């Protein structure tokens, strides 16, 4: 098949419109249409249903689009590896993390990475959905469980536990919290048990909810839980990696905590030699070691 026709087909399938595809390819609509008709004739099949609202892929078109999408990802990976042959670390790297970890642990540390590599361009993708690294939805992932996808380089960074925290101002107003039964006088702030979160955290919340706590606030991510706790609204279920940056958080009910949650960094095998990925990986590992040292120092004091 003609590579140029496949490139044009991919642009049309992605845009769903001859006009928009032509704009992105700097071709006229008629030129794009001729190439699509020629490809359909070559394959002896119809690739698009034509509608007034645009183009919809046929079943055969979907099959071809799956193939061109995979080819495009491979070409992007090859391009990235070629760029990584340069001596300096620069260019774009896509990093995906859960919302809580990305906003509360990783983002505050990124100024140090940019000081070291000012020409780096980081696209930080914060969501709970597991992105497909081999298909280059992201270059690097930090996840709260071991990745299950094949052909990934993975490194266990640290373990996290969910614990209960409140501000001193809240405790002064609401009173001491010495046992779980005391929650009848307190408000619990946590993620909704049905929202996307680590299973250990969800199990801890379910156990607490079993005590028929009269007042609760549920949020769909830990950043929201933290903001509510910092504003003296109640006792929050939060990851213990927050201690370092939020010394005003007071741990309550120290016997109540979740099981260990492993934190993994992963990236595709084909990016093993990438200088951008290596720079990011090494930086995160350095920050994890520094984080551990600070936690040990806090525990000693």
Buried (B, 14 or more C-beta within 10 A) or exposed (E): EEEEBBBBBBBBBBBBBBEBBBBEBEBEBEBBBBBBEEBBEEBEBEBBEEEEEBBEBBEBBEEBBEEBBEBBBEEEBEEBBEBBEEEEBBBEBBBBBBBBBBBBBBBEBBEEBEEEBEEBEBEBBBEBEBBEBBBBBBBBBBBBEEBEBEEBBBBEBBEBBBBBBBBEEBBEEBEEBEEBEBBEEBBBBBBBBEBBBBEBBBBBBEEBBEEEBEEBBBBBBBBBBBEBBBEBBBBBBBBBBBBBEBEEBBBBBEEBBBEEBBBBBBBBEBBEEBBBBBBBBEBBBEBBEEBEEEBEEEEEE
